[in-house]
Amino acid sequence: MEYEITTVTPITEEEALESVAAMGFHGLAFDDIQDQDETLHWHEFDAVTWVISGTGRIANEHGKVTDLQPGCRLQAPAGFLHRTLAGTNVRLVVGTNLPGEVWTSPLNKEPAERPTALSS
């Protein structure tokens, strides 16, 4: 599963939402606060995420941990296995290729339920 995390010059929430719209994606901003490690999961949409403020950590399916800070940008395809780790307190802007009203529940899907087409 290919994903890319880069560190760029931090941008504002408004700038990130403008970038999302320019990509043709659907955007939202929210606070992600984790007191416990999340379980490994995936989402059904392609996403690009900017860290606007705060700090935290995420881990991929192989346990590789990435520190999050303003300016971090994650681009991930649908099916990317990941989890947010305890102590994370960040403001995020997320852009997705699917509008929120078509997302299915639960948002965080079990690894065993990931379609084969999304695991390569």
Sequence and secondary structure as in RCSB ss.txt:
>XXXX:A:sequence
MEYEITTVTPITEEEALESVAAMGFHGLAFDDIQDQDETLHWHEFDAVTWVISGTGRIANEHGKVTDLQPGCRLQ
APAGFLHRTLAGTNVRLVVGTNLPGEVWTSPLNKEPAERPTALSS
>XXXX:A:secstr
   EEEE     HHHHHHHHHHHT EEEEEEEE SS    BB SS EEEEEEEEEEEEEETT  EEEE TTEEEE
E TT  EEE TT EEEEEEEESS GGG  S SSB GGG  GGG  
